[in-house]
């Protein structure tokens, strides 16, 4: 059985009431955001390491259909990869997708720092509201096409799970 989004029933109600929904990396962050009055959710099991299959799934984004979402990342490679996957899978589903990297606005952000650390450092709800308003809309990076060969025995379906469709050119190999 697949695990639902964290606090999914509250999130559905918040969306229906027109609230901006924050997506954090973990339950602790979501609970801290709810404590200051900001609806937040996450997927279970945290973030995957870069290069691994993302733990954020399209079905999570579908639950957020029509919502204004802001995705927060932890300040480490898994956090950045996780936020990118959530943003990418939410484009065209959510009404608006924004990305908020607190480390760009918080010079003392530790490695692995997150919104809970930011709040514990004395920052306020009002300061976070300003950063949310200023958060840029997410736009998928335009990468140069990559060549991919299946000579290593990797299925093209597995490759598709890790790379957006427009980011590569598939070059089939010929069996001799």
CNS distance restraints for C-alpha pairs under 8 A (distance, minus, plus):
assign (resid   3 and name CA) (resid  43 and name CA) 7.90 0.50 0.50
assign (resid   3 and name CA) (resid  44 and name CA) 6.79 0.50 0.50
assign (resid   4 and name CA) (resid   8 and name CA) 6.84 0.50 0.50
assign (resid   4 and name CA) (resid  43 and name CA) 7.17 0.50 0.50
assign (resid   4 and name CA) (resid  44 and name CA) 7.66 0.50 0.50
assign (resid   4 and name CA) (resid  60 and name CA) 7.52 0.50 0.50
assign (resid   5 and name CA) (resid  41 and name CA) 6.47 0.50 0.50
assign (resid   5 and name CA) (resid  42 and name CA) 5.87 0.50 0.50
assign (resid   5 and name CA) (resid  43 and name CA) 5.04 0.50 0.50
assign (resid   5 and name CA) (resid  44 and name CA) 6.94 0.50 0.50
assign (resid   5 and name CA) (resid  60 and name CA) 6.37 0.50 0.50
assign (resid   6 and name CA) (resid  27 and name CA) 7.08 0.50 0.50
assign (resid   6 and name CA) (resid  41 and name CA) 5.22 0.50 0.50
assign (resid   6 and name CA) (resid  42 and name CA) 5.40 0.50 0.50
assign (resid   6 and name CA) (resid  43 and name CA) 6.02 0.50 0.50
assign (resid   6 and name CA) (resid  44 and name CA) 6.81 0.50 0.50
assign (resid   7 and name CA) (resid  11 and name CA) 6.22 0.50 0.50
assign (resid   7 and name CA) (resid  41 and name CA) 6.28 0.50 0.50
assign (resid   8 and name CA) (resid  12 and name CA) 6.12 0.50 0.50
assign (resid   8 and name CA) (resid  41 and name CA) 7.30 0.50 0.50
assign (resid   9 and name CA) (resid  13 and name CA) 6.41 0.50 0.50
assign (resid  10 and name CA) (resid  14 and name CA) 6.12 0.50 0.50
assign (resid  10 and name CA) (resid  39 and name CA) 7.85 0.50 0.50
assign (resid  11 and name CA) (resid  15 and name CA) 6.11 0.50 0.50
assign (resid  11 and name CA) (resid  21 and name CA) 7.39 0.50 0.50
assign (resid  11 and name CA) (resid  39 and name CA) 6.62 0.50 0.50
assign (resid  11 and name CA) (resid  40 and name CA) 7.17 0.50 0.50
assign (resid  11 and name CA) (resid  41 and name CA) 7.09 0.50 0.50
assign (resid  12 and name CA) (resid  16 and name CA) 6.25 0.50 0.50
assign (resid  12 and name CA) (resid  63 and name CA) 7.63 0.50 0.50
assign (resid  12 and name CA) (resid  64 and name CA) 7.70 0.50 0.50
assign (resid  13 and name CA) (resid  17 and name CA) 6.28 0.50 0.50
assign (resid  14 and name CA) (resid  18 and name CA) 6.39 0.50 0.50
assign (resid  14 and name CA) (resid  19 and name CA) 5.36 0.50 0.50
assign (resid  14 and name CA) (resid  20 and name CA) 7.84 0.50 0.50
assign (resid  14 and name CA) (resid  21 and name CA) 7.55 0.50 0.50
assign (resid  14 and name CA) (resid  39 and name CA) 6.74 0.50 0.50
assign (resid  15 and name CA) (resid  19 and name CA) 5.52 0.50 0.50
assign (resid  15 and name CA) (resid  20 and name CA) 7.25 0.50 0.50
assign (resid  15 and name CA) (resid  21 and name CA) 7.26 0.50 0.50
assign (resid  15 and name CA) (resid  64 and name CA) 7.60 0.50 0.50
assign (resid  15 and name CA) (resid  66 and name CA) 7.86 0.50 0.50
assign (resid  15 and name CA) (resid  67 and name CA) 5.84 0.50 0.50
assign (resid  18 and name CA) (resid  67 and name CA) 7.50 0.50 0.50
assign (resid  19 and name CA) (resid  39 and name CA) 7.39 0.50 0.50
assign (resid  19 and name CA) (resid  67 and name CA) 7.79 0.50 0.50
assign (resid  19 and name CA) (resid  68 and name CA) 7.46 0.50 0.50
assign (resid  20 and name CA) (resid  38 and name CA) 7.99 0.50 0.50
assign (resid  20 and name CA) (resid  39 and name CA) 7.22 0.50 0.50
assign (resid  20 and name CA) (resid  67 and name CA) 6.78 0.50 0.50
assign (resid  20 and name CA) (resid  68 and name CA) 4.99 0.50 0.50
assign (resid  20 and name CA) (resid  69 and name CA) 5.68 0.50 0.50
assign (resid  20 and name CA) (resid  70 and name CA) 7.31 0.50 0.50
assign (resid  21 and name CA) (resid  38 and name CA) 7.46 0.50 0.50
assign (resid  21 and name CA) (resid  39 and name CA) 5.39 0.50 0.50
assign (resid  21 and name CA) (resid  40 and name CA) 5.55 0.50 0.50
assign (resid  21 and name CA) (resid  41 and name CA) 7.48 0.50 0.50
assign (resid  21 and name CA) (resid  67 and name CA) 6.98 0.50 0.50
assign (resid  21 and name CA) (resid  68 and name CA) 6.24 0.50 0.50
assign (resid  21 and name CA) (resid  69 and name CA) 4.74 0.50 0.50
assign (resid  21 and name CA) (resid  70 and name CA) 6.30 0.50 0.50
assign (resid  22 and name CA) (resid  38 and name CA) 7.35 0.50 0.50
assign (resid  22 and name CA) (resid  39 and name CA) 6.21 0.50 0.50
assign (resid  22 and name CA) (resid  40 and name CA) 4.45 0.50 0.50
assign (resid  22 and name CA) (resid  41 and name CA) 6.42 0.50 0.50
assign (resid  22 and name CA) (resid  69 and name CA) 5.70 0.50 0.50
assign (resid  22 and name CA) (resid  70 and name CA) 4.84 0.50 0.50
assign (resid  22 and name CA) (resid  71 and name CA) 5.79 0.50 0.50
assign (resid  22 and name CA) (resid  72 and name CA) 7.15 0.50 0.50
assign (resid  23 and name CA) (resid  30 and name CA) 7.66 0.50 0.50
assign (resid  23 and name CA) (resid  40 and name CA) 5.55 0.50 0.50
assign (resid  23 and name CA) (resid  41 and name CA) 5.09 0.50 0.50
assign (resid  23 and name CA) (resid  42 and name CA) 5.50 0.50 0.50
assign (resid  23 and name CA) (resid  69 and name CA) 7.11 0.50 0.50
assign (resid  23 and name CA) (resid  70 and name CA) 6.17 0.50 0.50
assign (resid  23 and name CA) (resid  71 and name CA) 4.66 0.50 0.50
assign (resid  23 and name CA) (resid  72 and name CA) 6.00 0.50 0.50
assign (resid  24 and name CA) (resid  29 and name CA) 6.17 0.50 0.50
assign (resid  24 and name CA) (resid  30 and name CA) 6.22 0.50 0.50
assign (resid  24 and name CA) (resid  40 and name CA) 6.90 0.50 0.50
assign (resid  24 and name CA) (resid  41 and name CA) 6.33 0.50 0.50
assign (resid  24 and name CA) (resid  42 and name CA) 5.45 0.50 0.50
assign (resid  24 and name CA) (resid  71 and name CA) 6.30 0.50 0.50
assign (resid  24 and name CA) (resid  72 and name CA) 5.17 0.50 0.50
assign (resid  24 and name CA) (resid  73 and name CA) 6.48 0.50 0.50
assign (resid  24 and name CA) (resid 115 and name CA) 7.90 0.50 0.50
assign (resid  25 and name CA) (resid  29 and name CA) 7.08 0.50 0.50
assign (resid  25 and name CA) (resid  42 and name CA) 5.79 0.50 0.50
assign (resid  25 and name CA) (resid  43 and name CA) 7.39 0.50 0.50
assign (resid  25 and name CA) (resid  46 and name CA) 5.73 0.50 0.50
assign (resid  25 and name CA) (resid  47 and name CA) 6.65 0.50 0.50
assign (resid  25 and name CA) (resid  72 and name CA) 7.32 0.50 0.50
assign (resid  25 and name CA) (resid  73 and name CA) 6.50 0.50 0.50
assign (resid  25 and name CA) (resid  74 and name CA) 6.81 0.50 0.50
assign (resid  25 and name CA) (resid  79 and name CA) 7.08 0.50 0.50
assign (resid  25 and name CA) (resid  82 and name CA) 7.66 0.50 0.50
assign (resid  26 and name CA) (resid  30 and name CA) 6.48 0.50 0.50
assign (resid  26 and name CA) (resid  42 and name CA) 5.86 0.50 0.50
assign (resid  26 and name CA) (resid  43 and name CA) 7.35 0.50 0.50
assign (resid  26 and name CA) (resid  44 and name CA) 7.35 0.50 0.50
assign (resid  26 and name CA) (resid  45 and name CA) 7.95 0.50 0.50
assign (resid  26 and name CA) (resid  46 and name CA) 5.77 0.50 0.50
assign (resid  27 and name CA) (resid  31 and name CA) 6.08 0.50 0.50
assign (resid  27 and name CA) (resid  41 and name CA) 7.46 0.50 0.50
assign (resid  27 and name CA) (resid  42 and name CA) 6.60 0.50 0.50
assign (resid  27 and name CA) (resid  44 and name CA) 7.80 0.50 0.50
assign (resid  28 and name CA) (resid  32 and name CA) 6.22 0.50 0.50
assign (resid  28 and name CA) (resid 116 and name CA) 7.37 0.50 0.50
assign (resid  29 and name CA) (resid  33 and name CA) 6.20 0.50 0.50
assign (resid  29 and name CA) (resid 114 and name CA) 7.51 0.50 0.50
assign (resid  29 and name CA) (resid 115 and name CA) 6.23 0.50 0.50
assign (resid  29 and name CA) (resid 116 and name CA) 5.33 0.50 0.50
assign (resid  30 and name CA) (resid  34 and name CA) 6.17 0.50 0.50
assign (resid  30 and name CA) (resid  39 and name CA) 7.66 0.50 0.50
assign (resid  30 and name CA) (resid  40 and name CA) 4.95 0.50 0.50
assign (resid  30 and name CA) (resid  41 and name CA) 5.65 0.50 0.50
assign (resid  30 and name CA) (resid  42 and name CA) 7.07 0.50 0.50
assign (resid  31 and name CA) (resid  35 and name CA) 6.18 0.50 0.50
assign (resid  31 and name CA) (resid  40 and name CA) 7.59 0.50 0.50
assign (resid  32 and name CA) (resid  36 and name CA) 6.75 0.50 0.50
assign (resid  32 and name CA) (resid 116 and name CA) 6.45 0.50 0.50
assign (resid  33 and name CA) (resid  37 and name CA) 6.46 0.50 0.50
assign (resid  33 and name CA) (resid  38 and name CA) 5.15 0.50 0.50
assign (resid  33 and name CA) (resid  39 and name CA) 6.69 0.50 0.50
assign (resid  33 and name CA) (resid  40 and name CA) 6.28 0.50 0.50
assign (resid  34 and name CA) (resid  38 and name CA) 4.88 0.50 0.50
assign (resid  34 and name CA) (resid  39 and name CA) 5.42 0.50 0.50
assign (resid  34 and name CA) (resid  40 and name CA) 6.41 0.50 0.50
assign (resid  36 and name CA) (resid 125 and name CA) 6.39 0.50 0.50
assign (resid  42 and name CA) (resid  46 and name CA) 7.91 0.50 0.50
assign (resid  43 and name CA) (resid  55 and name CA) 7.37 0.50 0.50
assign (resid  43 and name CA) (resid  56 and name CA) 6.31 0.50 0.50
assign (resid  43 and name CA) (resid  60 and name CA) 7.56 0.50 0.50
assign (resid  45 and name CA) (resid  55 and name CA) 7.34 0.50 0.50
assign (resid  46 and name CA) (resid  55 and name CA) 7.18 0.50 0.50
assign (resid  47 and name CA) (resid  54 and name CA) 7.07 0.50 0.50
assign (resid  47 and name CA) (resid  55 and name CA) 6.06 0.50 0.50
assign (resid  47 and name CA) (resid  56 and name CA) 7.83 0.50 0.50
assign (resid  47 and name CA) (resid  78 and name CA) 5.75 0.50 0.50
assign (resid  47 and name CA) (resid  79 and name CA) 6.34 0.50 0.50
assign (resid  47 and name CA) (resid  81 and name CA) 7.83 0.50 0.50
assign (resid  47 and name CA) (resid  82 and name CA) 5.43 0.50 0.50
assign (resid  48 and name CA) (resid  52 and name CA) 6.05 0.50 0.50
assign (resid  48 and name CA) (resid  53 and name CA) 6.80 0.50 0.50
assign (resid  48 and name CA) (resid  54 and name CA) 5.55 0.50 0.50
assign (resid  48 and name CA) (resid  55 and name CA) 6.00 0.50 0.50
assign (resid  48 and name CA) (resid  78 and name CA) 5.76 0.50 0.50
assign (resid  48 and name CA) (resid  81 and name CA) 7.64 0.50 0.50
assign (resid  48 and name CA) (resid  82 and name CA) 6.69 0.50 0.50
assign (resid  49 and name CA) (resid  77 and name CA) 7.15 0.50 0.50
assign (resid  49 and name CA) (resid  78 and name CA) 4.73 0.50 0.50
assign (resid  49 and name CA) (resid  81 and name CA) 7.44 0.50 0.50
assign (resid  50 and name CA) (resid  77 and name CA) 6.42 0.50 0.50
assign (resid  50 and name CA) (resid  78 and name CA) 5.56 0.50 0.50
assign (resid  50 and name CA) (resid  81 and name CA) 5.69 0.50 0.50
assign (resid  51 and name CA) (resid 162 and name CA) 7.35 0.50 0.50
assign (resid  52 and name CA) (resid 162 and name CA) 7.35 0.50 0.50
assign (resid  53 and name CA) (resid 161 and name CA) 6.76 0.50 0.50
assign (resid  53 and name CA) (resid 162 and name CA) 5.93 0.50 0.50
assign (resid  54 and name CA) (resid  81 and name CA) 7.83 0.50 0.50
assign (resid  54 and name CA) (resid  82 and name CA) 6.50 0.50 0.50
assign (resid  54 and name CA) (resid  85 and name CA) 6.49 0.50 0.50
assign (resid  54 and name CA) (resid 162 and name CA) 7.64 0.50 0.50
assign (resid  55 and name CA) (resid  82 and name CA) 7.47 0.50 0.50
assign (resid  56 and name CA) (resid  60 and name CA) 6.84 0.50 0.50
assign (resid  56 and name CA) (resid  82 and name CA) 7.04 0.50 0.50
assign (resid  56 and name CA) (resid  85 and name CA) 6.57 0.50 0.50
assign (resid  56 and name CA) (resid  86 and name CA) 5.84 0.50 0.50
assign (resid  57 and name CA) (resid  61 and name CA) 6.98 0.50 0.50
assign (resid  57 and name CA) (resid  86 and name CA) 7.66 0.50 0.50
assign (resid  57 and name CA) (resid  89 and name CA) 7.32 0.50 0.50
assign (resid  58 and name CA) (resid  62 and name CA) 6.26 0.50 0.50
assign (resid  58 and name CA) (resid  89 and name CA) 5.66 0.50 0.50
assign (resid  58 and name CA) (resid  90 and name CA) 7.33 0.50 0.50
assign (resid  59 and name CA) (resid  63 and name CA) 6.52 0.50 0.50
assign (resid  60 and name CA) (resid  64 and name CA) 6.87 0.50 0.50
assign (resid  61 and name CA) (resid  65 and name CA) 6.56 0.50 0.50
assign (resid  61 and name CA) (resid  86 and name CA) 7.38 0.50 0.50
assign (resid  61 and name CA) (resid  89 and name CA) 6.37 0.50 0.50
assign (resid  61 and name CA) (resid  90 and name CA) 5.02 0.50 0.50
assign (resid  61 and name CA) (resid  93 and name CA) 6.79 0.50 0.50
assign (resid  61 and name CA) (resid  94 and name CA) 7.17 0.50 0.50
assign (resid  62 and name CA) (resid  90 and name CA) 7.54 0.50 0.50
assign (resid  62 and name CA) (resid  93 and name CA) 6.41 0.50 0.50
assign (resid  62 and name CA) (resid  94 and name CA) 7.77 0.50 0.50
assign (resid  64 and name CA) (resid  69 and name CA) 7.88 0.50 0.50
assign (resid  64 and name CA) (resid  90 and name CA) 7.95 0.50 0.50
assign (resid  64 and name CA) (resid  93 and name CA) 7.41 0.50 0.50
assign (resid  64 and name CA) (resid  94 and name CA) 5.91 0.50 0.50
assign (resid  65 and name CA) (resid  93 and name CA) 5.00 0.50 0.50
assign (resid  65 and name CA) (resid  94 and name CA) 4.53 0.50 0.50
assign (resid  65 and name CA) (resid  95 and name CA) 6.88 0.50 0.50
assign (resid  66 and name CA) (resid  93 and name CA) 6.50 0.50 0.50
assign (resid  66 and name CA) (resid  94 and name CA) 4.61 0.50 0.50
assign (resid  66 and name CA) (resid  95 and name CA) 4.43 0.50 0.50
assign (resid  66 and name CA) (resid  96 and name CA) 7.75 0.50 0.50
assign (resid  67 and name CA) (resid  94 and name CA) 5.03 0.50 0.50
assign (resid  67 and name CA) (resid  95 and name CA) 5.09 0.50 0.50
assign (resid  67 and name CA) (resid  96 and name CA) 6.65 0.50 0.50
assign (resid  68 and name CA) (resid  94 and name CA) 6.30 0.50 0.50
assign (resid  68 and name CA) (resid  95 and name CA) 5.36 0.50 0.50
assign (resid  68 and name CA) (resid  96 and name CA) 4.57 0.50 0.50
assign (resid  68 and name CA) (resid  97 and name CA) 6.29 0.50 0.50
assign (resid  69 and name CA) (resid  94 and name CA) 6.96 0.50 0.50
assign (resid  69 and name CA) (resid  95 and name CA) 7.81 0.50 0.50
assign (resid  69 and name CA) (resid  96 and name CA) 6.04 0.50 0.50
assign (resid  69 and name CA) (resid  97 and name CA) 5.15 0.50 0.50
assign (resid  69 and name CA) (resid  98 and name CA) 6.23 0.50 0.50
assign (resid  70 and name CA) (resid  97 and name CA) 6.03 0.50 0.50
assign (resid  70 and name CA) (resid  98 and name CA) 4.64 0.50 0.50
assign (resid  70 and name CA) (resid  99 and name CA) 5.52 0.50 0.50
assign (resid  70 and name CA) (resid 100 and name CA) 6.60 0.50 0.50
assign (resid  70 and name CA) (resid 132 and name CA) 7.16 0.50 0.50
assign (resid  70 and name CA) (resid 135 and name CA) 7.67 0.50 0.50
assign (resid  71 and name CA) (resid  83 and name CA) 6.20 0.50 0.50
assign (resid  71 and name CA) (resid  86 and name CA) 7.44 0.50 0.50
assign (resid  71 and name CA) (resid  87 and name CA) 7.02 0.50 0.50
assign (resid  71 and name CA) (resid  97 and name CA) 7.61 0.50 0.50
assign (resid  71 and name CA) (resid  98 and name CA) 6.22 0.50 0.50
assign (resid  71 and name CA) (resid  99 and name CA) 4.88 0.50 0.50
assign (resid  71 and name CA) (resid 100 and name CA) 5.97 0.50 0.50
assign (resid  72 and name CA) (resid  83 and name CA) 6.67 0.50 0.50
assign (resid  72 and name CA) (resid  99 and name CA) 6.29 0.50 0.50
assign (resid  72 and name CA) (resid 100 and name CA) 5.07 0.50 0.50
assign (resid  72 and name CA) (resid 101 and name CA) 6.00 0.50 0.50
assign (resid  72 and name CA) (resid 102 and name CA) 7.47 0.50 0.50
assign (resid  72 and name CA) (resid 114 and name CA) 7.97 0.50 0.50
assign (resid  72 and name CA) (resid 115 and name CA) 7.51 0.50 0.50
assign (resid  73 and name CA) (resid  79 and name CA) 4.97 0.50 0.50
assign (resid  73 and name CA) (resid  80 and name CA) 5.70 0.50 0.50
assign (resid  73 and name CA) (resid  82 and name CA) 7.30 0.50 0.50
assign (resid  73 and name CA) (resid  83 and name CA) 5.46 0.50 0.50
assign (resid  73 and name CA) (resid 100 and name CA) 7.16 0.50 0.50
assign (resid  73 and name CA) (resid 101 and name CA) 5.97 0.50 0.50
assign (resid  73 and name CA) (resid 102 and name CA) 7.71 0.50 0.50
assign (resid  73 and name CA) (resid 114 and name CA) 6.80 0.50 0.50
assign (resid  74 and name CA) (resid  78 and name CA) 7.74 0.50 0.50
assign (resid  74 and name CA) (resid  79 and name CA) 4.42 0.50 0.50
assign (resid  74 and name CA) (resid  80 and name CA) 6.72 0.50 0.50
assign (resid  74 and name CA) (resid 101 and name CA) 7.95 0.50 0.50
assign (resid  74 and name CA) (resid 112 and name CA) 5.47 0.50 0.50
assign (resid  74 and name CA) (resid 113 and name CA) 5.53 0.50 0.50
assign (resid  74 and name CA) (resid 114 and name CA) 4.62 0.50 0.50
assign (resid  74 and name CA) (resid 115 and name CA) 7.60 0.50 0.50
assign (resid  75 and name CA) (resid  79 and name CA) 6.05 0.50 0.50
assign (resid  75 and name CA) (resid  80 and name CA) 6.97 0.50 0.50
assign (resid  75 and name CA) (resid 101 and name CA) 7.86 0.50 0.50
assign (resid  75 and name CA) (resid 103 and name CA) 6.46 0.50 0.50
assign (resid  75 and name CA) (resid 109 and name CA) 7.51 0.50 0.50
assign (resid  75 and name CA) (resid 110 and name CA) 7.21 0.50 0.50
assign (resid  75 and name CA) (resid 111 and name CA) 5.47 0.50 0.50
assign (resid  75 and name CA) (resid 112 and name CA) 4.47 0.50 0.50
assign (resid  75 and name CA) (resid 113 and name CA) 5.07 0.50 0.50
assign (resid  75 and name CA) (resid 114 and name CA) 6.44 0.50 0.50
assign (resid  76 and name CA) (resid  80 and name CA) 6.31 0.50 0.50
assign (resid  76 and name CA) (resid 111 and name CA) 5.92 0.50 0.50
assign (resid  76 and name CA) (resid 112 and name CA) 4.92 0.50 0.50
assign (resid  76 and name CA) (resid 113 and name CA) 7.68 0.50 0.50
assign (resid  77 and name CA) (resid  81 and name CA) 6.17 0.50 0.50
assign (resid  78 and name CA) (resid  82 and name CA) 5.93 0.50 0.50
assign (resid  79 and name CA) (resid  83 and name CA) 6.14 0.50 0.50
assign (resid  79 and name CA) (resid 112 and name CA) 7.74 0.50 0.50
assign (resid  80 and name CA) (resid  84 and name CA) 6.16 0.50 0.50
assign (resid  81 and name CA) (resid  85 and name CA) 6.21 0.50 0.50
assign (resid  82 and name CA) (resid  86 and name CA) 6.25 0.50 0.50
assign (resid  83 and name CA) (resid  87 and name CA) 6.07 0.50 0.50
assign (resid  83 and name CA) (resid  99 and name CA) 7.72 0.50 0.50
assign (resid  84 and name CA) (resid  88 and name CA) 5.96 0.50 0.50
assign (resid  85 and name CA) (resid  89 and name CA) 6.01 0.50 0.50
assign (resid  86 and name CA) (resid  90 and name CA) 6.08 0.50 0.50
assign (resid  87 and name CA) (resid  91 and name CA) 6.34 0.50 0.50
assign (resid  87 and name CA) (resid  97 and name CA) 6.46 0.50 0.50
assign (resid  87 and name CA) (resid  98 and name CA) 7.55 0.50 0.50
assign (resid  87 and name CA) (resid  99 and name CA) 7.43 0.50 0.50
assign (resid  87 and name CA) (resid 138 and name CA) 6.78 0.50 0.50
assign (resid  88 and name CA) (resid 140 and name CA) 6.64 0.50 0.50
assign (resid  90 and name CA) (resid  94 and name CA) 5.63 0.50 0.50
assign (resid  90 and name CA) (resid  97 and name CA) 6.93 0.50 0.50
assign (resid  91 and name CA) (resid  96 and name CA) 7.67 0.50 0.50
assign (resid  91 and name CA) (resid  97 and name CA) 6.49 0.50 0.50
assign (resid  96 and name CA) (resid 137 and name CA) 7.27 0.50 0.50
assign (resid  97 and name CA) (resid 137 and name CA) 5.75 0.50 0.50
assign (resid  97 and name CA) (resid 138 and name CA) 5.71 0.50 0.50
assign (resid  98 and name CA) (resid 135 and name CA) 5.94 0.50 0.50
assign (resid  98 and name CA) (resid 136 and name CA) 5.49 0.50 0.50
assign (resid  98 and name CA) (resid 137 and name CA) 4.23 0.50 0.50
assign (resid  98 and name CA) (resid 138 and name CA) 4.97 0.50 0.50
assign (resid  99 and name CA) (resid 135 and name CA) 5.96 0.50 0.50
assign (resid  99 and name CA) (resid 136 and name CA) 6.12 0.50 0.50
assign (resid  99 and name CA) (resid 137 and name CA) 6.53 0.50 0.50
assign (resid  99 and name CA) (resid 138 and name CA) 5.85 0.50 0.50
assign (resid 100 and name CA) (resid 131 and name CA) 7.49 0.50 0.50
assign (resid 100 and name CA) (resid 132 and name CA) 6.94 0.50 0.50
assign (resid 100 and name CA) (resid 135 and name CA) 5.38 0.50 0.50
assign (resid 100 and name CA) (resid 136 and name CA) 7.39 0.50 0.50
assign (resid 101 and name CA) (resid 105 and name CA) 7.47 0.50 0.50
assign (resid 102 and name CA) (resid 106 and name CA) 5.91 0.50 0.50
assign (resid 102 and name CA) (resid 109 and name CA) 7.73 0.50 0.50
assign (resid 102 and name CA) (resid 114 and name CA) 7.61 0.50 0.50
assign (resid 102 and name CA) (resid 115 and name CA) 7.36 0.50 0.50
assign (resid 102 and name CA) (resid 118 and name CA) 7.87 0.50 0.50
assign (resid 103 and name CA) (resid 107 and name CA) 6.45 0.50 0.50
assign (resid 103 and name CA) (resid 108 and name CA) 7.81 0.50 0.50
assign (resid 103 and name CA) (resid 109 and name CA) 5.43 0.50 0.50
assign (resid 103 and name CA) (resid 113 and name CA) 7.84 0.50 0.50
assign (resid 109 and name CA) (resid 113 and name CA) 5.68 0.50 0.50
assign (resid 109 and name CA) (resid 118 and name CA) 7.47 0.50 0.50
assign (resid 113 and name CA) (resid 117 and name CA) 5.88 0.50 0.50
assign (resid 113 and name CA) (resid 118 and name CA) 7.45 0.50 0.50
assign (resid 114 and name CA) (resid 118 and name CA) 6.32 0.50 0.50
assign (resid 115 and name CA) (resid 119 and name CA) 6.14 0.50 0.50
assign (resid 116 and name CA) (resid 120 and name CA) 6.08 0.50 0.50
assign (resid 117 and name CA) (resid 121 and name CA) 6.11 0.50 0.50
assign (resid 118 and name CA) (resid 122 and name CA) 7.08 0.50 0.50
assign (resid 118 and name CA) (resid 123 and name CA) 6.14 0.50 0.50
assign (resid 119 and name CA) (resid 123 and name CA) 4.90 0.50 0.50
assign (resid 119 and name CA) (resid 124 and name CA) 6.48 0.50 0.50
assign (resid 123 and name CA) (resid 127 and name CA) 6.57 0.50 0.50
assign (resid 123 and name CA) (resid 128 and name CA) 7.64 0.50 0.50
assign (resid 124 and name CA) (resid 128 and name CA) 6.32 0.50 0.50
assign (resid 125 and name CA) (resid 129 and name CA) 6.06 0.50 0.50
assign (resid 126 and name CA) (resid 130 and name CA) 6.48 0.50 0.50
assign (resid 127 and name CA) (resid 131 and name CA) 6.47 0.50 0.50
assign (resid 128 and name CA) (resid 132 and name CA) 6.05 0.50 0.50
assign (resid 129 and name CA) (resid 133 and name CA) 6.25 0.50 0.50
assign (resid 130 and name CA) (resid 134 and name CA) 6.27 0.50 0.50
assign (resid 131 and name CA) (resid 135 and name CA) 5.94 0.50 0.50
assign (resid 142 and name CA) (resid 167 and name CA) 7.85 0.50 0.50
assign (resid 143 and name CA) (resid 167 and name CA) 6.22 0.50 0.50
assign (resid 144 and name CA) (resid 167 and name CA) 6.86 0.50 0.50
assign (resid 144 and name CA) (resid 168 and name CA) 7.85 0.50 0.50
assign (resid 145 and name CA) (resid 166 and name CA) 7.59 0.50 0.50
assign (resid 145 and name CA) (resid 167 and name CA) 5.13 0.50 0.50
assign (resid 145 and name CA) (resid 168 and name CA) 4.48 0.50 0.50
assign (resid 145 and name CA) (resid 169 and name CA) 6.09 0.50 0.50
assign (resid 146 and name CA) (resid 167 and name CA) 6.44 0.50 0.50
assign (resid 146 and name CA) (resid 168 and name CA) 4.32 0.50 0.50
assign (resid 146 and name CA) (resid 169 and name CA) 5.87 0.50 0.50
assign (resid 147 and name CA) (resid 168 and name CA) 5.92 0.50 0.50
assign (resid 147 and name CA) (resid 169 and name CA) 5.18 0.50 0.50
assign (resid 147 and name CA) (resid 170 and name CA) 6.07 0.50 0.50
assign (resid 147 and name CA) (resid 171 and name CA) 6.51 0.50 0.50
assign (resid 148 and name CA) (resid 168 and name CA) 7.12 0.50 0.50
assign (resid 148 and name CA) (resid 169 and name CA) 6.56 0.50 0.50
assign (resid 148 and name CA) (resid 170 and name CA) 5.22 0.50 0.50
assign (resid 148 and name CA) (resid 171 and name CA) 5.77 0.50 0.50
assign (resid 148 and name CA) (resid 172 and name CA) 7.96 0.50 0.50
assign (resid 149 and name CA) (resid 170 and name CA) 6.67 0.50 0.50
assign (resid 149 and name CA) (resid 171 and name CA) 5.39 0.50 0.50
assign (resid 149 and name CA) (resid 172 and name CA) 5.83 0.50 0.50
assign (resid 149 and name CA) (resid 173 and name CA) 6.32 0.50 0.50
assign (resid 150 and name CA) (resid 154 and name CA) 5.51 0.50 0.50
assign (resid 150 and name CA) (resid 155 and name CA) 6.71 0.50 0.50
assign (resid 150 and name CA) (resid 156 and name CA) 7.18 0.50 0.50
assign (resid 150 and name CA) (resid 171 and name CA) 7.84 0.50 0.50
assign (resid 150 and name CA) (resid 172 and name CA) 6.41 0.50 0.50
assign (resid 150 and name CA) (resid 173 and name CA) 6.43 0.50 0.50
assign (resid 151 and name CA) (resid 173 and name CA) 6.29 0.50 0.50
assign (resid 154 and name CA) (resid 158 and name CA) 6.83 0.50 0.50
assign (resid 154 and name CA) (resid 159 and name CA) 7.20 0.50 0.50
assign (resid 155 and name CA) (resid 159 and name CA) 6.52 0.50 0.50
assign (resid 156 and name CA) (resid 160 and name CA) 6.15 0.50 0.50
assign (resid 157 and name CA) (resid 161 and name CA) 6.49 0.50 0.50
assign (resid 158 and name CA) (resid 162 and name CA) 7.01 0.50 0.50
assign (resid 159 and name CA) (resid 163 and name CA) 6.37 0.50 0.50
assign (resid 160 and name CA) (resid 164 and name CA) 6.66 0.50 0.50
assign (resid 160 and name CA) (resid 165 and name CA) 6.68 0.50 0.50
assign (resid 163 and name CA) (resid 167 and name CA) 6.66 0.50 0.50
assign (resid 163 and name CA) (resid 168 and name CA) 7.75 0.50 0.50
assign (resid 164 and name CA) (resid 168 and name CA) 7.84 0.50 0.50
